[in-house]
Amino acid sequence: MELLRIITAGSVDDGKSTLIGRLLYDSQSLLTDQLSALERSSKKKGLSAIDFSLLTDGLKDEIEQGITIDVAYRYFATGKRKCIIADTPGHVQYTRNFVTAASGANLALLLIDARKGVTEQTRRHSLIASLMGIKHLVFCINKMDLVDYQETIFEDIRKSVTELVSKLEIYDVRFIPMSALQGENLVHRSDKMPWYTGWGLLETLENTHISSDRNMIDGRFPVQTVIRVNTSETPDYRAYAGQVSSGVFRVGDEVVVMPSGFCSRISKIFGAKGYADTAEPPQSVSIILEDDIDVSRGNMIVKKNNHASALQQIDVMLCWLDMSVMQLGRRYVVRHTTQELKGMIKDVVYKINIDSFSRNEDEKELKMNDIARVKLQLSQPLLCDTYRLNRITGSLILIDEQTNNTVASGMIMN
């Protein structure tokens, strides 16, 4: 059964946690002990009805303040699909939490309060979703019960959002009017909004096509570790373990080990259930080659006529995640797939204005939650692709050598 990774986002109090809790409740995805704990927690707060937001708000400060601070993940399954849904914070200072969760998502649910319309966080989250390669955006126009389920309000917001996303590279955009608190248009179609004839939320999650989103053409296998076994049954056994980033590898395929450039053929593939004929993303496998080649962690096995780029200077779209200000010329640790090397930011090409999506080429300082295109100089060539081509081999993170904090996440542009 196919797995859909979902992320929710929006401004503070737009109803993200309530939406997730109500969705799981109405779809009968809650276990008995979870439901009992939810009812007890609601009674402690003096509520007569269930507070569905408590299902994901587990931290003490989250419960006391009624806000989301950390990213919470919940799993559920329907008859058609398995889903992992991430509840992310709405406050601006927690944008980095959204970036982290968005890196692995297939689909984003962006909530908008029907009373407020498009906000700064709507623009920010739409931009980041586009940069992070999320191909499917569902704008949930929530709290329609507080505006008497008026179609005109929904249509005004839809037009504003359509104009907004037209500036971004997102091609599958949908709109659902709903009330998460009342359960309208989540699992069941709402009879209070007969003017809306589209899918409800659960129907949208079940039927959104994501199979073609994965890159099945460009074979990329970053080597994580080398497995050596020397027994009477397996003398001189040498296999290369890792996770397939993209493409399909088959027994007998001609491959090249980068950066050395040596060629060989795949002799065997060993997966979770034993020997296999093929390996595809996101499977973790061990690959055995016909020839004895010097292969180590950080190398990449690719198809013979389809190589990754080896670049020592790259253009990267950075999301700055740290409270400390970015410093030009400072050395950072760069982690990319299974590679780790040193690098420094030589120049800020432009910084993106969240309000207008315009480019500011004069400002060279990056603070927390800033998004900018920078030039990154590396200590050695990086085996990579553009992020547009491959979300795995096209992404990286920067780490401060002194604090070991992850200070930025980046998408390779060239």
C-alpha positions, -999 to +999 in steps of 0.1 A: +000+000+000+014+034-010+026+058+017+016+095+016+036+119+037+016+150+046+025+182+063+001+208+078+009+245+081-007+278+086-009+308+109-014+305+147-049+293+157-059+284+121-069+250+134-041+226+123-041+204+154-079+203+155-080+193+119-057+164+124-074+152+156-109+155+140-097+137+108-083+108+128-115+107+150-140+108+122-120+082+101-120+059+131-082+059+132-078+064+169-071+035+193-093+031+223-066+042+247-059+073+226-096+082+226-098+077+264-067+098+270-082+125+248-114+126+267-096+127+301-074+156+289-104+175+277-122+171+310-091+183+329-094+215+308-130+219+319-144+212+285-177+193+279-166+182+244-134+166+231-106+191+223-091+174+192-060+196+192-048+177+223-040+147+202-010+163+187-001+190+213+018+168+237+043+192+253+034+210+286+037+244+270+016+234+241-012+222+263-010+252+286-008+278+258-030+260+233-004+263+206+019+240+186+057+243+192+073+211+180+065+190+150+042+161+159+037+131+136+007+108+135+001+077+114-032+064+100-043+042+072-074+039+051-085+012+027-066+029-001-035+044+015-011+047+044-005+082+057+020+100+080+007+135+089+029+162+105+015+189+126+038+220+124+038+252+144+022+284+131+045+310+148+070+327+126+099+318+149+092+281+144+094+283+106+125+261+107+103+233+121+082+236+090+112+234+068+124+202+085+091+185+081+085+197+045+117+181+033+101+147+031+065+156+024+045+146-008+015+169+000+010+200+021-022+211+038-021+248+042-048+261+065-064+296+061-088+311+087-119+321+066-122+352+087-086+364+081-078+353+045-043+352+032-016+361+058+022+364+059+025+328+070+003+317+040+029+334+017+058+320+036+046+284+038+036+285+001+070+297-009+088+271+012+066+243+000+075+253-036+112+255-028+111+221-009+097+204-040+062+196-026+042+190-057+007+189-042-008+218-022-043+216-006-055+249+008-080+242+036-102+272+041-111+265+077-136+279+102-163+283+076-188+278+104-178+312+118-186+330+085-220+312+080-205+290+053-206+318+027-195+308-007-184+344-016-158+344+012-144+311+000-142+323-036-125+355-026-098+336-007-095+311-035-088+339-060-062+356-038-044+323-033-045+314-070-029+347-078-003+341-051+008+306-062+009+316-099+043+331-090+055+298-077+064+264-093+034+245-080+010+228-105-014+207-084-033+232-062-067+224-046-091+242-023-115+228+003-139+248+024-143+232+058-148+234+095-123+212+113-141+217+147-175+206+133-161+180+110-175+196+078-159+183+046-132+163+063-143+127+062-179+133+053-193+158+027-209+188+043-246+195+037-241+230+049-220+239+019-240+224-011-223+249-034-190+230-030-190+198-052-153+188-050-137+161-029-136+162+009-102+161+027-100+124+032-111+117-003-084+141-015-057+124+005-068+090-007-069+099-044-040+124-050-016+107-075+020+107-062+035+076-078+050+097-107+065+122-083+095+099-075+125+100-099+126+065-114+151+074-142+183+087-127+199+059-108+216+072-076+229+049-048+249+068-021+271+042-003+265+044+035+288+015+046+308-014+033+299-049+047+327-073+049+321-110+059+347-138+057+333-172+066+335-206+050+300-200+035+307-165+023+345-161+017+356-125+007+320-112+009+319-075+001+287-056-002+278-019-003+249-008+018+227+023+015+193+036+004+183+040-032+178+077-038+163+075-073+161+053-103+159+015-105+189-008-102+188-043-116+210-073-114+233-072-144+232-034-148+264-017-158+272+009-131+299+034-124+314+042-089+319+079-084+342+098-080+367+071-091+349+064-124+355+026-123+329+005-140+314-028-130+282-048-131+257-055-103+261-091-093+235-094-066+211-072-047+202-081-011+171-064+005+150-068+036+135-101+023+167-116+009+181-115-026+162-094-051+163-088-088+157-050-085+160-021-060+141+012-062+136+042-040+133+044-010+145+008-004+175+002+018+196-026+002+231-040-002+246-042-037+274-066-046+295-058-077+312-083-100+346-066-097+367-057-066+367-019-066+377+004-039+343+017-027+337+035+006+312+056+025+304+088+006+309+073-028+280+070-052+270+041-075+252+054-106+242+041-140+269+039-167+256+067-189+238+087-163+262+104-138+257+128-109+276+161-112+309+166-092+309+202-083+332+222-059+313+255-062+275+254-061+245+277-060+222+268-031+188+281-020+193+283+017+167+284+045+186+298+075+175+280+107+198+292+134+195+322+158+230+332+150+236+354+120+252+339+089+288+349+084+304+351+049+336+332+047+330+312+079+337+275+076+307+251+080+303+213+079+283+203+048+263+171+050+249+157+018+235+121+015+264+101+030+291+127+023+305+151+048+329+178+039+338+215+047+324+245+029+320+283+032+294+308+019+312+331-005+284+354-015+246+360-010+233+363-046+198+375-034+175+373-005+137+367-010+111+391+003+084+370+018+057+396+012+062+401-025+085+372-035+108+398-049+146+395-049+168+418-028+204+416-042+218+443-018+212+426+016+240+401+025+230+392+060+209+361+068+190+358+100+168+330+113+140+321+089+155+341+060+156+325+026+183+333+001+203+321-029+240+318-020+273+306-035+288+278-016+326+269-019+334+233-010+367+217+001+362+189-024+338+181-052+303+172-042+284+143-060+250+159-065+221+168-087+198+198-088+170+197-063+145+200-091+158+167-105+164+148-072+152+158-037+177+135-021+209+142-040+199+178-044+196+187-007+221+194+020+225+209+055+251+232+070+264+225+105+282+249+128+316+233+137+317+248+172+281+242+184+272+213+162+239+230+155+222+226+121+222+262+109+208+259+074+191+236+050+198+240+013+185+231-022+211+228-049+202+250-079+230+244-105 
